Amino acid sequence: MTTQEPEESTAAMEPTNDYIIKVLLVDDQVMIGEAVRRALAAETNIQFRYCGNPAEAIQAAEEFKPTVILQDLVMPGVDGLTLVGRYRANPATQSIPIVVLSTTEEPAVKSEAFALGASDYLIKLPDAIELIARVRHHSKAYINQVQRDEAYGALHESRRKLLEINNELQRLTNVDGLTGLSNRRYFNEYSGPQWRLAIREQSSIAILMVDVDNFKTYNDTYGHLAGDEVLKSVGAAMLKSFARPTDLPARFGGEEFVVLLPATPLESLATLGERLRGNVEELKIPHEASAVCEHVTISVGGAATVPKREDTVLELVEIADQALYEAKGSGKNRVVTRAK
């Protein structure tokens, strides 16, 4: 850039206050640049940069990041008012105070300058005391605004991260650590509102109880770590089998699982249970000690109802559990469903 003909202020770079004022002068007259530099030179917390080429003004402002821009109105190639509009259209400079320097006090010119976004209007060259006062006034207001914006941004980011942490903690309290399914606690929380909705809308609601067949003998044969892998695989099969947003597969405890199925009639329940049973069997996890099959299997019991106000979700769980008991007692690796 050909912007440094007047020397940059040699004032001490360490501020005496808690902020540094940075003044960018855009003016094609080197004499004006030198005069402004001298007026500001004794101010220990003011940095100064001069740009004599209006075509480079935006780039100079982006690089220098001034707290105030002193902008000449009449320059070759592009006038100062056009530059004011460009500063305001540029995200990097749109908030920086702009003090227009002019040789005239024409009201129409002033009005246009303020309409385009100028912050102040000075007849050049102003008295050094007035220039410094205007520079300090506009810079302080700008710096305060920047600091407020940064503080607000930091607070917003802090709140966002806190919300993320709280959401993650909430998620962890609702999730079974082994399978990644919802846990029994969340099943109890979720089933209540869904049950009340079914009562209000008089819609069918269903539950599937699921148990891994011969799981104790599997652990005895292959070890508990292998048993944990089986539970993970069954959990994955459950997620695959129930894709509706309202469906809730959960680990009920040990090798037992449960699925809450809102808006699900009895006639659909056997099909859904059979899909899950088949998905687990298709995993073909070896189980040599099983009395049912050479692979890991599950038994499924289901129950559905259109609940009345006096009914409870616990009653439906008990009926599904009875159906599960029947499935296991009649040979395992099967699905039994009942209506309440």
Secondary structure, 3 states (H helix, E strand, C coil): CCCCCCCCCCCCCCCCCCCCEEEEEECCCHHHHHHHHHHHCCCCCEEEEEECCHHHHHHHHHHHCCCEEEEECCCCCCCHHHHHHHHHHCCCCCCCCEEEEECCCCHHHHHHHHHHCCCEEEECCCCHHHHHHHHHHHHHHHHHHHHHHHHHHHHHHHHHHHHHHHHHHHHHHHECCCCCCECHHHHHHHHHHHHHHHHHHCCCEEEEEEEECCHHHHHHHHCHHHHHHHHHHHHHHHHHHCCCCCCEEEEEECCEEEEEEECCCHHHHHHHHHHHHHHHHCCCCECCCCCCCCECCEEEEEEEECCCCCCCHHHHHHHHHHHHHHHHHCCCCCEEEEEC
